[in-house]
């Protein structure tokens, strides 16, 4: 998935989000996302992370 697609997916789910995607390895396969949103106010960091994981679940490969 391209960085722009990831950012669009996050913005679609969290409209007030400011999103920065960084390609960590330069291979288009490993990304870091920085997401700032007013809707995160009052949420723990764990709750914020879980909300982002929930957004990505349909596209995330399952590793066992």
C-alpha positions in Angstrom: 0.0 0.0 0.0 1.3 3.4 -0.9 1.9 6.1 1.8 -0.7 8.4 0.2 -3.3 5.5 0.4 -2.5 5.0 4.1 -2.9 8.7 4.8 -6.2 8.8 2.9 -7.5 5.8 4.8 -6.7 7.5 8.2 -8.2 10.8 7.1 -11.4 9.1 5.9 -11.9 7.5 9.3 -10.6 10.5 11.4 -11.6 13.6 9.4 -9.8 16.1 11.7 -6.5 14.2 11.6 -3.2 15.7 10.5 -1.3 12.8 9.1 2.4 12.4 8.3 3.6 9.1 6.8 7.3 8.2 6.8 8.7 5.4 4.7 11.1 3.9 7.3 13.2 1.6 5.0 12.8 3.4 1.7 11.2 0.2 0.3 7.5 1.2 0.3 6.8 -1.6 2.7 7.6 -0.2 6.2 5.9 3.0 7.4 5.5 5.1 10.5 2.4 7.2 10.9 2.2 10.4 13.0 -1.4 11.3 13.5 -2.6 14.3 15.4 -6.3 14.8 15.9 -8.5 16.8 18.2 -10.7 13.8 18.5 -7.9 12.0 20.3 -8.1 14.5 23.2 -8.7 12.7 26.4 -7.9 9.3 25.0 -5.0 7.3 26.4 -2.1 6.6 23.9 -3.2 2.9 24.0 -6.8 3.9 23.0 -5.4 6.2 20.2 -3.2 3.3 18.9 -6.1 0.9 19.0 -8.3 3.2 17.0 -5.6 3.3 14.3 -5.2 -0.5 14.4 -9.0 -0.8 13.9 -8.8 1.4 10.8 -6.1 -0.7 9.2 -7.5 -4.2 10.1 -9.1 -5.0 6.7 -5.8 -4.3 4.9 -3.3 -5.7 7.4 -1.8 -9.1 6.6 -2.2 -11.7 9.4 1.1 -12.9 10.8 1.1 -15.9 13.1 
